[in-house]
Amino acid sequence: MTVMTMSGEEFSRLQVMIDLADDRLTVDAASELLGLGRRQTYRLLDAFRAQGPGGLISRQRGRRSNRAYGPAFRRSVLWLVGDRYRDFGPTLAAEKLAQDGLNVGVETLR
């Protein structure tokens, strides 16, 4: 037995896909419930039919973001903020780092 972790949205998709596969829903109605286009609904349905509930689980879970900074950059920015801008909030620290040539988002510093 395999245990899968699903988010609330993925579980809702599973319920809709079960109803769609059992012909209790049309593709248009399922698309509206999911907030997706017809093509994406068909893509999800194909994944559900081929892989079962596991086909609806995000492949990105547990992986690092494509937009994430590297660990060396992160350490150097945190050192700069801790050394020079310890008393600054994230917005002011981001502005000061931008003046130094390091464009780091406010949410990254938060």
DSSP file (Angstrom, degrees, kcal/mol; ACC not computed):
  #  RESIDUE AA STRUCTURE BP1 BP2  ACC     N-H-->O    O-->H-N    N-H-->O    O-->H-N    TCO  KAPPA ALPHA  PHI   PSI    X-CA   Y-CA   Z-CA
    1    1 A M              0   0    0      0, 0.0     2,-0.5     0, 0.0     0, 0.0   0.000 360.0 360.0 360.0 131.1    0.0    0.0    0.0
    2    2 A T        -     0   0    0      2,-0.0     2,-0.5     0, 0.0     0, 0.0  -0.871 360.0-146.5-104.8 133.0    1.4    3.4   -1.0
    3    3 A V        -     0   0    0     -2,-0.5     2,-0.4     2,-0.0     0, 0.0  -0.866  16.9-170.1 -99.9 126.9    0.6    6.5    1.0
    4    4 A M        -     0   0    0     -2,-0.5     2,-0.6     2,-0.0    50,-0.0  -0.934  15.7-140.8-117.5 139.7    0.3    9.7   -1.0
    5    5 A T        -     0   0    0     -2,-0.4     2,-0.4     0, 0.0    -2,-0.0  -0.877  24.1-175.2 -98.9 126.0    0.0   13.2    0.5
    6    6 A M        -     0   0    0     -2,-0.6     2,-0.1    51,-0.1    51,-0.1  -0.943  20.5-129.5-122.2 142.6   -2.4   15.4   -1.4
    7    7 A S     >  -     0   0    0     -2,-0.4     4,-2.3     1,-0.1     5,-0.2  -0.312  36.5-101.5 -75.6 170.9   -3.2   19.1   -0.9
    8    8 A G  H  > S+     0   0    0      1,-0.2     4,-2.1     2,-0.2     5,-0.1   0.889 124.2  50.6 -61.7 -39.3   -6.8   20.2   -0.5
    9    9 A E  H  > S+     0   0    0      2,-0.2     4,-2.2     1,-0.2    -1,-0.2   0.905 110.2  49.0 -66.4 -41.4   -6.8   21.4   -4.1
   10   10 A E  H  > S+     0   0    0      2,-0.2     4,-2.1     1,-0.2    -2,-0.2   0.874 110.1  51.8 -66.1 -36.2   -5.5   18.1   -5.4
   11   11 A F  H  X S+     0   0    0     -4,-2.3     4,-2.0     2,-0.2    -1,-0.2   0.891 108.8  50.4 -67.0 -38.6   -8.0   16.2   -3.4
   12   12 A S  H  X S+     0   0    0     -4,-2.1     4,-2.1     1,-0.2    -2,-0.2   0.906 109.6  51.4 -63.5 -41.1  -10.8   18.4   -4.9
   13   13 A R  H  X S+     0   0    0     -4,-2.2     4,-2.9     1,-0.2    -2,-0.2   0.895 106.8  54.5 -61.3 -39.7   -9.4   17.6   -8.3
   14   14 A L  H  X S+     0   0    0     -4,-2.1     4,-2.3     1,-0.2    -2,-0.2   0.922 107.6  49.0 -60.8 -44.6   -9.5   13.9   -7.5
   15   15 A Q  H  X S+     0   0    0     -4,-2.0     4,-2.0     1,-0.2    -1,-0.2   0.908 113.3  46.7 -62.5 -41.6  -13.2   14.1   -6.6
   16   16 A V  H  X S+     0   0    0     -4,-2.1     4,-2.5     1,-0.2    -2,-0.2   0.908 111.6  51.3 -67.1 -41.0  -14.0   15.9   -9.8
   17   17 A M  H  X S+     0   0    0     -4,-2.9     4,-2.8     2,-0.2    -2,-0.2   0.868 108.2  52.0 -65.6 -36.1  -11.9   13.5  -11.9
   18   18 A I  H  X S+     0   0    0     -4,-2.3     4,-1.8     2,-0.2    -1,-0.2   0.936 112.2  45.7 -63.7 -45.2  -13.6   10.5  -10.4
   19   19 A D  H  <>S+     0   0    0     -4,-2.0     5,-2.9     1,-0.2     6,-0.9   0.886 114.5  48.7 -64.7 -37.9  -17.0   12.0  -11.3
   20   20 A L  H ><5S+     0   0    0     -4,-2.5     3,-1.4     4,-0.2    -2,-0.2   0.908 110.9  49.3 -68.6 -42.3  -15.8   12.8  -14.8
   21   21 A A  H 3<5S+     0   0    0     -4,-2.8    -1,-0.2     1,-0.3    -2,-0.2   0.818 110.7  51.0 -67.0 -30.4  -14.4    9.3  -15.3
   22   22 A D  T 3<5S-     0   0    0     -4,-1.8    -1,-0.3    -5,-0.2    -2,-0.2   0.303 116.2-116.0 -89.0  10.0  -17.7    7.8  -14.2
   23   23 A D  T < 5S+     0   0    0     -3,-1.4    -3,-0.2     2,-0.1    -2,-0.1   0.771  83.3 121.1  60.9  29.6  -19.6   10.1  -16.6
   24   24 A R  S   <S+     0   0    0     -5,-2.9     2,-0.3    -6,-0.2    -4,-0.2   0.562  75.4  39.3 -91.4 -11.4  -21.4   11.9  -13.8
   25   25 A L  S    S-     0   0    0     -6,-0.9     2,-0.2    -5,-0.1    -2,-0.1  -0.959  78.9-129.0-133.1 151.2  -19.9   15.2  -15.0
   26   26 A T     >  -     0   0    0     -2,-0.3     4,-2.6     1,-0.1     5,-0.2  -0.574  31.0-111.8 -90.0 164.3  -19.2   16.7  -18.5
   27   27 A V  H  > S+     0   0    0      1,-0.2     4,-2.6     2,-0.2     5,-0.2   0.888 119.1  52.9 -63.4 -38.3  -15.8   18.1  -19.4
   28   28 A D  H  > S+     0   0    0      2,-0.2     4,-2.0     1,-0.2    -1,-0.2   0.922 110.9  45.7 -63.4 -43.5  -17.3   21.6  -19.5
   29   29 A A  H  > S+     0   0    0      2,-0.2     4,-2.3     1,-0.2    -2,-0.2   0.903 113.9  48.9 -66.8 -40.0  -18.8   21.2  -16.0
   30   30 A A  H  X S+     0   0    0     -4,-2.6     4,-2.4     2,-0.2     6,-0.2   0.898 109.5  52.8 -65.5 -39.9  -15.5   19.8  -14.6
   31   31 A S  H  X>S+     0   0    0     -4,-2.6     5,-2.0     1,-0.2     4,-1.4   0.900 110.3  47.8 -61.7 -40.3  -13.5   22.6  -16.2
   32   32 A E  H  <5S+     0   0    0     -4,-2.0    -2,-0.2     2,-0.2    -1,-0.2   0.907 111.7  49.4 -68.2 -41.1  -15.8   25.1  -14.5
   33   33 A L  H  <5S+     0   0    0     -4,-2.3    -2,-0.2     1,-0.2    -1,-0.2   0.882 117.0  41.7 -64.2 -37.8  -15.5   23.4  -11.1
   34   34 A L  H  <5S-     0   0    0     -4,-2.4    -1,-0.2    -5,-0.2    -2,-0.2   0.667 105.5-126.6 -84.2 -16.9  -11.7   23.2  -11.4
   35   35 A G  T  <5S+     0   0    0     -4,-1.4     2,-0.3     1,-0.3    -3,-0.2   0.821  70.6 118.4  73.3  30.1  -11.3   26.7  -12.8
   36   36 A L      < -     0   0    0     -5,-2.0    -1,-0.3    -6,-0.2    -2,-0.1  -0.764  67.2-100.2-122.5 167.7   -9.3   25.3  -15.7
   37   37 A G     >  -     0   0    0     -2,-0.3     4,-2.0    -3,-0.1     5,-0.2  -0.335  39.0-103.5 -79.8 169.4   -9.7   25.2  -19.5
   38   38 A R  H  > S+     0   0    0      1,-0.2     4,-2.6     2,-0.2     5,-0.2   0.901 120.2  54.1 -60.7 -41.7  -11.0   22.2  -21.4
   39   39 A R  H  > S+     0   0    0      1,-0.2     4,-2.1     2,-0.2    -1,-0.2   0.918 109.6  46.3 -62.5 -44.0   -7.5   21.3  -22.6
   40   40 A Q  H  > S+     0   0    0      2,-0.2     4,-2.5     1,-0.2    -1,-0.2   0.866 110.7  53.9 -66.0 -35.6   -6.1   21.2  -19.0
   41   41 A T  H  X S+     0   0    0     -4,-2.0     4,-2.4     1,-0.2    -2,-0.2   0.919 109.4  47.5 -64.6 -42.3   -9.1   19.2  -17.8
   42   42 A Y  H  X S+     0   0    0     -4,-2.6     4,-2.6     2,-0.2    -2,-0.2   0.886 110.2  53.3 -64.4 -37.7   -8.4   16.6  -20.5
   43   43 A R  H  X S+     0   0    0     -4,-2.1     4,-2.1     2,-0.2    -2,-0.2   0.923 111.3  45.5 -62.0 -44.3   -4.7   16.6  -19.6
   44   44 A L  H  X S+     0   0    0     -4,-2.5     4,-2.6     2,-0.2    -2,-0.2   0.892 111.8  52.2 -65.3 -39.5   -5.6   15.9  -15.9
   45   45 A L  H  X S+     0   0    0     -4,-2.4     4,-2.6     2,-0.2    -2,-0.2   0.913 109.3  49.3 -64.3 -42.2   -8.1   13.2  -17.0
   46   46 A D  H  X S+     0   0    0     -4,-2.6     4,-2.1     2,-0.2    -1,-0.2   0.911 112.5  47.9 -62.2 -42.1   -5.5   11.5  -19.1
   47   47 A A  H  X S+     0   0    0     -4,-2.1     4,-2.8     2,-0.2     5,-0.4   0.890 112.0  50.3 -65.0 -38.9   -3.0   11.6  -16.2
   48   48 A F  H  X S+     0   0    0     -4,-2.6     4,-1.9     1,-0.2    -2,-0.2   0.910 112.2  46.5 -65.6 -42.8   -5.7   10.3  -13.8
   49   49 A R  H  < S+     0   0    0     -4,-2.6    -2,-0.2     1,-0.2    -1,-0.2   0.863 118.8  41.4 -67.9 -35.6   -6.6    7.4  -16.2
   50   50 A A  H  < S+     0   0    0     -4,-2.1    -2,-0.2    -5,-0.2    -1,-0.2   0.887 134.0  15.0 -80.1 -39.9   -2.9    6.5  -16.7
   51   51 A Q  H >< S-     0   0    0     -4,-2.8     3,-0.7     1,-0.3    -3,-0.2   0.454  93.3-136.3-118.3  -3.2   -1.6    6.8  -13.2
   52   52 A G  G ><  -     0   0    0     -4,-1.9     3,-1.8    -5,-0.4    -1,-0.3  -0.437  69.9 -20.8  76.5-156.7   -4.6    6.9  -10.9
   53   53 A P  G >  S+     0   0    0      0, 0.0     3,-1.7     0, 0.0     4,-0.4   0.794 132.4  67.7 -58.8 -28.8   -4.7    9.5   -8.1
   54   54 A G  G X  S+     0   0    0     -3,-0.7     3,-0.8     1,-0.3    -2,-0.2   0.732  87.5  68.2 -64.0 -21.7   -0.9    9.9   -8.2
   55   55 A G  G <  S+     0   0    0     -3,-1.8    -1,-0.3     1,-0.2    -7,-0.2   0.664  96.6  53.6 -71.0 -15.3   -1.2   11.5  -11.6
   56   56 A L  G <  S+     0   0    0     -3,-1.7     2,-0.3    -4,-0.3    -1,-0.2   0.543  85.4 101.9 -95.3  -8.6   -2.9   14.5  -10.0
   57   57 A I  S <  S-     0   0    0     -3,-0.8     2,-0.1    -4,-0.4   -51,-0.1  -0.579  83.2-104.5 -80.9 138.1   -0.2   15.2   -7.4
   58   58 A S    >   -     0   0    0     -2,-0.3     3,-0.6     1,-0.1    -1,-0.1  -0.352  17.7-151.9 -62.8 133.1    2.3   18.0   -8.2
   59   59 A R  T 3  S+     0   0    0      1,-0.2    -1,-0.1    -2,-0.1    -2,-0.0   0.638  92.0  67.1 -77.7 -14.7    5.7   16.8   -9.4
   60   60 A Q  T >  S+     0   0    0      2,-0.1     3,-2.0     3,-0.0    -1,-0.2   0.613  71.1 118.7 -82.5 -13.4    7.2   20.1   -8.0
   61   61 A R  T <  S+     0   0    0     -3,-0.6     3,-0.1     1,-0.3    -4,-0.0  -0.303  81.8  11.2 -61.2 131.8    6.5   19.2   -4.4
   62   62 A G  T 3  S+     0   0    0      1,-0.3    -1,-0.3    -2,-0.0     2,-0.3   0.383 103.7 113.1  85.2  -3.9    9.7   18.9   -2.3
   63   63 A R  S <  S-     0   0    0     -3,-2.0    -1,-0.3     1,-0.1     2,-0.1  -0.673  73.4-100.7-101.1 157.5   11.9   20.4   -4.9
   64   64 A R        -     0   0    0     -2,-0.3    -1,-0.1     1,-0.1     2,-0.0  -0.457  44.6-101.8 -72.5 145.1   13.7   23.7   -4.8
   65   65 A S    >   -     0   0    0     -2,-0.1     3,-1.1     1,-0.1    -1,-0.1  -0.335  18.5-129.7 -65.3 146.7   12.2   26.6   -6.7
   66   66 A N  T 3  S+     0   0    0      1,-0.2    -1,-0.1    -3,-0.1    -2,-0.1   0.733 110.6  51.0 -67.3 -21.4   13.7   27.5  -10.1
   67   67 A R  T 3  S+     0   0    0      2,-0.1    -1,-0.2     0, 0.0     2,-0.1   0.388  84.2 120.4 -96.9   2.5   13.8   31.1   -8.8
   68   68 A A    <   -     0   0    0     -3,-1.1     2,-0.2     1,-0.1    -4,-0.0  -0.370  64.0-119.6 -71.1 145.6   15.6   30.4   -5.6
   69   69 A Y        -     0   0    0      1,-0.1    -1,-0.1    -2,-0.1    -4,-0.1  -0.490  34.3-100.7 -77.9 154.0   19.0   31.9   -4.8
   70   70 A G     >  -     0   0    0     -2,-0.2     4,-2.2     1,-0.1     5,-0.2  -0.288  30.6-110.0 -71.0 161.2   22.0   29.7   -4.3
   71   71 A P  H  > S+     0   0    0      0, 0.0     4,-2.4     0, 0.0     5,-0.2   0.843 116.4  52.9 -64.3 -34.2   23.2   28.9   -0.8
   72   72 A A  H  > S+     0   0    0      2,-0.2     4,-2.2     1,-0.2     5,-0.2   0.923 111.0  46.4 -67.8 -43.1   26.4   31.0   -1.2
   73   73 A F  H  > S+     0   0    0      2,-0.2     4,-2.4     1,-0.2     5,-0.2   0.911 112.4  51.3 -63.4 -42.2   24.5   34.0   -2.3
   74   74 A R  H  X S+     0   0    0     -4,-2.2     4,-2.6     1,-0.2     5,-0.2   0.925 110.0  48.7 -61.6 -45.6   22.1   33.6    0.5
   75   75 A R  H  X S+     0   0    0     -4,-2.4     4,-2.2     1,-0.2    -1,-0.2   0.910 112.1  48.7 -61.1 -42.9   24.8   33.4    3.1
   76   76 A S  H  X S+     0   0    0     -4,-2.2     4,-2.3     2,-0.2    -1,-0.2   0.899 112.6  47.4 -67.6 -39.4   26.6   36.5    1.8
   77   77 A V  H  X S+     0   0    0     -4,-2.4     4,-2.6     2,-0.2     5,-0.2   0.926 112.9  48.7 -66.5 -44.0   23.4   38.5    1.7
   78   78 A L  H  X S+     0   0    0     -4,-2.6     4,-2.4    -5,-0.2    -2,-0.2   0.870 111.1  51.0 -64.0 -36.0   22.4   37.4    5.2
   79   79 A W  H  X S+     0   0    0     -4,-2.2     4,-2.4    -5,-0.2     5,-0.2   0.932 110.9  48.4 -65.3 -44.9   26.0   38.3    6.4
   80   80 A L  H  X>S+     0   0    0     -4,-2.3     4,-3.1     2,-0.2     5,-0.9   0.925 113.6  46.3 -60.1 -45.7   25.8   41.8    4.9
   81   81 A V  H  X5S+     0   0    0     -4,-2.6     4,-0.9     1,-0.2     7,-0.2   0.921 115.6  46.1 -64.7 -43.1   22.4   42.4    6.4
   82   82 A G  H  <5S+     0   0    0     -4,-2.4     4,-0.3    -5,-0.2    -1,-0.2   0.837 119.9  40.3 -67.8 -32.5   23.5   41.2    9.8
   83   83 A D  H  <5S+     0   0    0     -4,-2.4    -2,-0.2    -5,-0.2    -3,-0.2   0.922 132.9  15.5 -82.9 -47.6   26.7   43.1    9.7
   84   84 A R  H  <5S+     0   0    0     -4,-3.1    -3,-0.2    -5,-0.2     3,-0.2   0.814 133.3  33.1 -99.1 -34.9   25.7   46.4    8.2
   85   85 A Y    ><< +     0   0    0     -4,-0.9     3,-1.5    -5,-0.9    -1,-0.1  -0.176  67.1 135.9-122.1  39.7   21.9   46.7    8.4
   86   86 A R  T 3  S+     0   0    0      1,-0.3    -1,-0.2    -4,-0.3    -4,-0.1   0.860  77.9  44.1 -57.6 -40.5   21.0   44.8   11.6
   87   87 A D  T 3  S+     0   0    0     -3,-0.2    -1,-0.3    -6,-0.0     2,-0.2   0.433  95.1 102.5 -87.4   1.1   18.5   47.4   12.8
   88   88 A F    <   -     0   0    0     -3,-1.5    -3,-0.1    -7,-0.2     0, 0.0  -0.535  69.8-125.2 -87.2 149.4   16.8   47.9    9.4
   89   89 A G     >  -     0   0    0     -2,-0.2     4,-2.4     1,-0.1     5,-0.2  -0.326  38.8 -95.2 -77.5 173.4   13.5   46.4    8.4
   90   90 A P  H  > S+     0   0    0      0, 0.0     4,-2.1     0, 0.0     5,-0.1   0.849 121.9  51.7 -64.4 -34.2   13.4   44.2    5.2
   91   91 A T  H  > S+     0   0    0      2,-0.2     4,-2.0     1,-0.2     5,-0.1   0.954 114.1  41.3 -68.6 -48.5   12.3   47.1    3.0
   92   92 A L  H  > S+     0   0    0      1,-0.2     4,-2.5     2,-0.2     5,-0.2   0.892 114.2  53.0 -66.7 -38.9   15.0   49.5    4.0
   93   93 A A  H  X S+     0   0    0     -4,-2.4     4,-2.5     1,-0.2    -1,-0.2   0.899 108.6  50.4 -62.6 -40.0   17.6   46.7    3.9
   94   94 A A  H  X S+     0   0    0     -4,-2.1     4,-2.0    -5,-0.2    10,-0.3   0.889 110.4  50.0 -64.7 -39.0   16.5   45.8    0.4
   95   95 A E  H  X S+     0   0    0     -4,-2.0     4,-1.7     2,-0.2    -2,-0.2   0.916 111.8  47.4 -65.0 -43.0   16.9   49.4   -0.7
   96   96 A K  H  X S+     0   0    0     -4,-2.5     4,-1.2     1,-0.2    -2,-0.2   0.895 111.5  50.3 -66.0 -40.3   20.4   49.7    0.9
   97   97 A L  H  <>S+     0   0    0     -4,-2.5     5,-2.9     1,-0.2     4,-0.3   0.874 107.1  55.3 -65.0 -35.8   21.5   46.4   -0.8
   98   98 A A  H ><5S+     0   0    0     -4,-2.0     3,-1.1     1,-0.2    -1,-0.2   0.871 103.8  54.2 -64.1 -36.1   20.2   47.7   -4.1
   99   99 A Q  H 3<5S+     0   0    0     -4,-1.7    -1,-0.2     1,-0.3    -2,-0.2   0.819 107.2  51.8 -65.2 -29.6   22.4   50.7   -3.7
  100  100 A D  T 3<5S-     0   0    0     -4,-1.2    -1,-0.3     2,-0.2    -2,-0.2   0.477 128.1-101.0 -83.7  -2.8   25.3   48.3   -3.2
  101  101 A G  T < 5S+     0   0    0     -3,-1.1     2,-0.7    -4,-0.3    -3,-0.2   0.521  87.4 119.5  97.0   6.3   24.3   46.5   -6.4
  102  102 A L      < -     0   0    0     -5,-2.9     2,-1.1    -6,-0.1    -1,-0.2  -0.897  47.8-159.6-107.6 106.5   22.5   43.5   -4.9
  103  103 A N        +     0   0    0     -2,-0.7     2,-0.4    -5,-0.1    -8,-0.1  -0.734  25.2 161.8 -89.0  99.7   18.9   43.4   -6.1
  104  104 A V        -     0   0    0     -2,-1.1    -6,-0.1   -10,-0.3    -7,-0.1  -0.963  38.0-115.0-120.6 134.4   17.2   41.2   -3.5
  105  105 A G     >  -     0   0    0     -2,-0.4     4,-1.3     1,-0.1     3,-0.2  -0.272  18.6-122.5 -68.5 154.1   13.4   41.2   -3.0
  106  106 A V  H  > S+     0   0    0      1,-0.2     4,-1.6     2,-0.2     3,-0.4   0.909 113.2  53.5 -62.1 -42.5   11.9   42.4    0.2
  107  107 A E  H  4 S+     0   0    0      1,-0.2    -1,-0.2     2,-0.2   -16,-0.0   0.792 102.1  59.7 -65.8 -27.0   10.1   39.1    0.8
  108  108 A T  H  4 S+     0   0    0     -3,-0.2    -1,-0.2     1,-0.2    -2,-0.2   0.888 109.9  42.1 -66.0 -37.9   13.4   37.3    0.4
  109  109 A L  H  <        0   0    0     -4,-1.3    -2,-0.2    -3,-0.4    -1,-0.2   0.755 360.0 360.0 -79.8 -24.4   14.8   39.3    3.4
  110  110 A R     <        0   0    0     -4,-1.6    -1,-0.2    -5,-0.1    -2,-0.2   0.527 360.0 360.0 -64.8 360.0   11.6   39.0    5.4
